[in-house]
Amino acid sequence: MKSQKDWFKDRGYTHFTNRTPMSIRKKIKCYITNKKKVGQHSFSPLIFKEIKQRRYKLSDFNGIEKRSHKKVKNGKIVSNTKIREILYATHLDAHIYSYYSQQIITPKYEDYLKQNKLLSKSITAYRQIETDDKLKFKNNVHFAKDVFDEIKQREKCVALVLDIENFFPSLNHKILKLAWAKILGYKTLPKDHFNLFKAITRFSYVKLKDLKTKNGHFDEKELAKLKKEGKHTFFSSIKELIDSDIIIHKNQKLNKEKQLIGIPQGLPISALLANIYMLAFDESVIKELTLKHDVFYRRYSDDIVIICNENQIQLIEDFIKSEIKKHKLKVSLEKTEKTLFKINKGRLQSYRIDKDDSIKENIPLNYLGFEFYGYQTLIKSKNLAKFYRGMKQTVKRKHKRIETVKEKYLLDEAPIFKRKIYRLFSFKGEKSRMLPAKRTSFLGGRAKTEYFERKFRGNYLRYAYRASDDLDAPEIKRQLRNHWKILQQTLRKYDFSNVKKELES
């Protein structure tokens, strides 16, 4: 069953202001529904962190193509690691962003899209779009299926996948402000919205690593002391942060005209604003390409996919580059993929079109985590590698903990608790279920433990098996048929007493 998102969420992370439990929801709502108070609200600094994604990609090394964790850039060998910059707000600030996003701006944005069905179908990311049976909302599997089905229907066609370079950090503030006001039906932003706009474009932040003041770790004693006072914060007050030695940075990303650009990626409102920013671009593509040249267009955040005839490639590339330039953005030429599809020996086959217009057979279209070959659909190889890497690292980490326990208590044997590992990395965790959980809080300096149940929504295999069914691609299940064998081999690598006994029996 589908369920609407709730703007209020008790976020568990530690920040510069205290957590907001469900018990004070009414008080929070009373504050953030007061336009005057929101218009005068002082937003706190964000916390900045980097998420590093290790990538094993096909790269060109002096004319020789091979898969590697490194690539050649400007004549130098550099890492393929993708670094995603995430900034997240204090609890109260996040509620304001979330409420304005879900309750005020999104309904107006959706009303605007309803006026043009082609436009509404083309924008897929960060929206709640109902499935045909109206039972749930679409996800990336459904969006990928729409693209793959279109290719199957056309048979002979080309899929262009274009990526916008540094999307969130490159958004032009003037264009964003005008687009935001247009969606609301105003020429300029009202005071409460303008205060949000200022907070998002002229934001300040603290680096998470700078808060790790004890040899690269958090000061756990200080955090525990604050928790006993009922404060899940890094400092007792914002004033204490300002008076500390921690550097508070400001957004200083500038364009060629020395103008401030970019919005933080990670706020509850960022994704919606990115969609609003791209609205005029989406409309121009529908008008000039879809309606005039029968081109299929979909945009998932900064990933653009276009399906067209082979003789339309140059026309489309020129139009997209020209139109995206009007929006002060740039298409990443390095990431642009061209995949030709045509019937070969009775089946639909994929071919990659290289920069020199040469064609390589059986190179798939990569889109939203899937590899589409025409005759089959597989989960992207790097996603599978990430799953198995996570499995092996988890077992290794548990082994280290067990070795520490054995050394501390002088034990000869120590078992590994396999239930959680099986739940996370095997078919045994495919089904959703309720799991026992507990939460400890401090009231008046005394610890109070609350026991409750949390919902486990299933593991990665649940997602893969469902994708296999939705995409009518049994080959996805075959991709994962050895997961149990690999998990058992990983467990056997280490000295777990209960694993050996189980295998001997």
Backbone hydrogen bonds, N-H to C=O, Kabsch-Sander energy under -0.5 kcal/mol:
donor,donor_aa,acceptor,acceptor_aa,energy
2,K,135,L,-1.3
11,R,9,K,-1.5
15,H,232,H,-1.1
24,I,21,P,-1.9
25,R,22,M,-1.7
28,I,24,I,-2.3
29,K,25,R,-2.9
30,C,26,K,-2.3
31,Y,27,K,-1.5
32,I,28,I,-2.6
33,T,29,K,-1.7
34,N,31,Y,-1.1
35,K,33,T,-0.9
38,V,34,N,-2.2
39,G,35,K,-2.4
40,Q,36,K,-1.0
41,H,37,K,-0.7
41,H,38,V,-0.7
43,F,41,H,-0.8
46,L,204,S,-2.7
47,I,88,Y,-2.1
48,F,206,V,-2.9
49,K,86,I,-2.7
51,I,84,R,-2.7
52,K,50,E,-0.6
53,Q,51,I,-0.5
53,Q,82,K,-3.1
54,R,52,K,-0.6
57,K,55,R,-0.7
57,K,68,S,-2.0
59,S,57,K,-0.6
59,S,66,K,-2.6
61,F,59,S,-0.6
61,F,64,I,-3.2
62,N,60,D,-0.7
64,I,61,F,-1.4
65,E,63,G,-0.6
66,K,59,S,-2.3
68,S,57,K,-2.7
71,K,78,V,-2.8
73,K,71,K,-0.6
73,K,76,K,-3.4
76,K,73,K,-1.8
78,V,71,K,-3.1
78,V,76,K,-0.6
80,N,69,H,-3.2
82,K,53,Q,-2.8
83,I,81,T,-0.5
84,R,51,I,-2.9
84,R,82,K,-0.6
85,E,83,I,-0.5
86,I,49,K,-2.8
86,I,84,R,-0.6
87,L,265,Q,-2.3
88,Y,47,I,-2.0
94,A,90,T,-2.6
95,H,91,H,-1.7
96,I,92,L,-1.9
97,Y,93,D,-2.5
98,S,94,A,-2.6
99,Y,95,H,-2.8
100,Y,96,I,-2.5
101,S,97,Y,-2.1
102,Q,98,S,-2.8
103,Q,99,Y,-2.7
104,I,99,Y,-0.7
104,I,100,Y,-0.7
105,I,100,Y,-3.0
106,T,101,S,-2.3
108,K,104,I,-0.7
109,Y,105,I,-2.4
110,E,106,T,-3.0
111,D,107,P,-2.0
112,Y,108,K,-1.8
113,L,109,Y,-2.0
114,K,110,E,-2.0
115,Q,111,D,-0.6
115,Q,112,Y,-0.9
116,N,113,L,-2.1
120,S,113,L,-0.5
120,S,116,N,-2.4
121,K,117,K,-2.4
122,S,118,L,-1.3
123,I,119,L,-1.0
124,T,122,S,-0.7
124,T,299,R,-2.0
125,A,299,R,-0.8
127,R,124,T,-0.7
129,I,127,R,-0.9
130,E,128,Q,-0.5
131,T,136,K,-2.6
134,K,131,T,-1.7
138,K,129,I,-3.7
142,H,139,N,-0.5
143,F,139,N,-1.9
144,A,140,N,-2.3
145,K,141,V,-2.2
146,D,142,H,-2.0
147,V,143,F,-1.4
148,F,144,A,-2.7
149,D,145,K,-3.1
150,E,146,D,-1.7
151,I,147,V,-1.9
152,K,148,F,-2.3
153,Q,149,D,-2.2
154,R,150,E,-2.2
155,E,151,I,-2.6
156,K,154,R,-2.0
157,C,155,E,-0.9
157,C,341,F,-1.7
158,V,308,C,-2.8
159,A,339,T,-3.0
160,L,158,V,-0.6
160,L,306,I,-3.4
161,V,159,A,-0.5
161,V,337,E,-2.5
162,L,160,L,-0.6
162,L,304,I,-2.9
164,I,302,D,-2.1
165,E,330,K,-3.1
167,F,164,I,-0.7
170,S,166,N,-0.8
170,S,167,F,-1.3
171,L,168,F,-1.0
173,H,260,L,-0.6
176,L,172,N,-2.2
177,K,173,H,-2.5
178,L,174,K,-2.1
179,A,175,I,-2.3
180,W,176,L,-2.6
181,A,177,K,-2.2
182,K,178,L,-2.1
183,I,179,A,-2.0
184,L,180,W,-1.5
185,G,181,A,-0.9
185,G,182,K,-0.6
186,Y,181,A,-2.9
194,F,190,P,-2.9
195,N,191,K,-1.9
196,L,192,D,-1.4
197,F,193,H,-2.6
198,K,194,F,-2.4
199,A,195,N,-2.0
200,I,196,L,-2.0
201,T,197,F,-2.0
202,R,198,K,-2.8
205,Y,249,H,-2.4
206,V,46,L,-2.5
208,L,48,F,-3.1
210,D,207,K,-1.0
211,L,207,K,-0.7
211,L,208,L,-1.1
212,K,209,K,-0.9
213,T,211,L,-1.6
214,K,217,H,-2.8
215,N,213,T,-0.8
216,G,212,K,-0.7
217,H,214,K,-1.0
220,E,218,F,-1.6
223,L,219,D,-2.2
224,A,220,E,-2.5
225,K,221,K,-2.0
226,L,222,E,-2.1
227,K,223,L,-2.1
228,K,224,A,-1.9
229,E,225,K,-0.8
230,G,227,K,-1.9
231,K,226,L,-2.8
232,H,230,G,-0.6
233,T,231,K,-1.2
234,F,15,H,-2.0
241,L,237,S,-1.3
242,I,238,I,-2.4
243,D,239,K,-2.3
244,S,240,E,-0.8
244,S,241,L,-0.8
249,H,205,Y,-2.8
249,H,247,I,-0.7
251,N,203,F,-2.4
254,L,252,Q,-0.5
255,N,259,Q,-2.0
258,K,255,N,-2.0
261,I,253,K,-2.6
262,G,171,L,-2.9
263,I,168,F,-1.9
266,G,264,P,-0.6
267,L,264,P,-0.5
270,S,267,L,-1.0
271,A,267,L,-0.6
273,L,269,I,-2.1
274,A,270,S,-2.1
275,N,271,A,-1.9
276,I,272,L,-2.3
277,Y,273,L,-2.5
278,M,274,A,-1.5
279,L,276,I,-1.2
282,D,278,M,-2.7
283,E,279,L,-2.4
284,S,280,A,-1.9
285,V,281,F,-2.1
286,I,282,D,-2.3
287,K,283,E,-2.4
288,E,284,S,-2.8
289,L,285,V,-2.5
290,T,285,V,-1.8
291,L,286,I,-2.5
293,H,289,L,-1.9
294,D,290,T,-1.1
295,V,289,L,-1.2
296,F,307,I,-2.3
298,R,305,V,-2.2
299,R,122,S,-3.1
300,Y,303,D,-3.0
301,S,299,R,-0.7
303,D,300,Y,-2.2
304,I,162,L,-3.2
304,I,302,D,-0.6
305,V,298,R,-2.8
306,I,160,L,-2.5
307,I,296,F,-2.3
308,C,158,V,-2.4
312,Q,309,N,-1.7
313,I,310,E,-1.0
316,I,312,Q,-2.4
317,E,313,I,-2.8
318,D,314,Q,-2.4
319,F,315,L,-2.0
320,I,316,I,-2.9
321,K,317,E,-2.4
322,S,318,D,-2.0
323,E,319,F,-2.9
324,I,320,I,-2.8
325,K,321,K,-1.3
326,K,322,S,-1.1
327,H,323,E,-0.7
327,H,324,I,-0.5
328,K,325,K,-1.8
329,L,324,I,-2.0
332,S,163,D,-3.7
333,L,331,V,-1.0
335,K,332,S,-0.8
336,T,332,S,-0.7
336,T,333,L,-0.6
337,E,161,V,-2.5
339,T,159,A,-2.4
340,L,351,Y,-3.5
341,F,157,C,-3.0
342,K,349,Q,-1.8
344,N,347,R,-3.2
347,R,344,N,-1.2
349,Q,342,K,-2.6
350,S,373,Y,-0.9
351,Y,340,L,-2.3
352,R,360,K,-2.7
353,I,338,K,-2.9
354,D,352,R,-0.7
354,D,358,S,-2.8
357,D,354,D,-2.0
360,K,352,R,-2.2
362,N,350,S,-2.4
363,I,360,K,-0.7
365,L,372,F,-2.5
366,N,364,P,-0.6
367,Y,365,L,-0.6
367,Y,370,F,-2.4
370,F,367,Y,-1.4
371,E,378,L,-3.3
372,F,365,L,-2.7
372,F,370,F,-0.6
373,Y,371,E,-0.6
373,Y,376,Q,-2.9
374,G,376,Q,-0.6
375,Y,373,Y,-0.6
378,L,371,E,-2.6
380,K,369,G,-2.5
383,N,380,K,-0.8
384,L,380,K,-1.7
385,A,381,S,-2.4
386,K,382,K,-1.9
387,F,383,N,-1.8
388,Y,384,L,-2.4
389,R,385,A,-2.5
390,G,386,K,-2.3
391,M,387,F,-2.0
392,K,388,Y,-2.4
393,Q,389,R,-2.4
394,T,390,G,-2.0
395,V,391,M,-1.9
396,K,392,K,-2.2
397,R,393,Q,-2.4
398,K,394,T,-2.2
399,H,395,V,-2.1
400,K,396,K,-1.9
401,R,397,R,-1.7
402,I,398,K,-2.3
403,E,399,H,-2.4
404,T,400,K,-1.8
405,V,401,R,-2.0
406,K,402,I,-2.6
407,E,403,E,-2.0
408,K,404,T,-2.2
409,Y,405,V,-2.6
410,L,406,K,-0.6
411,L,406,K,-1.9
418,K,416,I,-1.1
421,I,417,F,-0.6
422,Y,418,K,-2.9
423,R,419,R,-2.1
424,L,420,K,-2.0
425,F,421,I,-2.5
426,S,422,Y,-1.3
429,G,422,Y,-0.5
429,G,426,S,-2.0
430,E,427,F,-1.5
433,R,456,F,-2.1
435,L,454,R,-3.3
437,A,452,F,-2.9
439,R,450,E,-2.5
441,S,448,K,-2.6
443,L,441,S,-0.5
443,L,446,R,-2.7
445,G,228,K,-0.8
446,R,443,L,-1.5
448,K,441,S,-3.6
450,E,439,R,-3.2
450,E,448,K,-0.5
452,F,437,A,-2.7
454,R,435,L,-2.7
456,F,433,R,-3.6
456,F,454,R,-0.5
457,R,455,K,-0.6
459,N,429,G,-1.5
460,Y,424,L,-0.6
462,R,459,N,-0.6
463,Y,459,N,-1.3
464,A,460,Y,-2.5
465,Y,461,L,-2.9
466,R,462,R,-2.2
467,A,463,Y,-2.5
468,S,464,A,-2.3
469,D,465,Y,-1.8
470,D,466,R,-3.1
471,L,467,A,-2.6
472,D,469,D,-0.8
473,A,468,S,-2.9
476,I,473,A,-2.0
477,K,474,P,-0.6
478,R,474,P,-1.4
479,Q,475,E,-1.4
480,L,476,I,-0.8
480,L,477,K,-0.6
481,R,478,R,-1.2
483,H,480,L,-1.8
486,I,482,N,-2.4
487,L,483,H,-2.1
488,Q,484,W,-2.4
489,Q,485,K,-2.2
490,T,486,I,-2.0
491,L,487,L,-2.1
492,R,488,Q,-2.0
493,K,489,Q,-0.8
493,K,490,T,-0.7
494,Y,491,L,-1.2
496,F,494,Y,-1.7
497,S,414,A,-1.2
497,S,495,D,-0.6
500,K,496,F,-1.7
501,K,497,S,-1.7
502,E,498,N,-1.6
503,L,499,V,-2.0
504,E,500,K,-2.3
505,S,501,K,-1.7
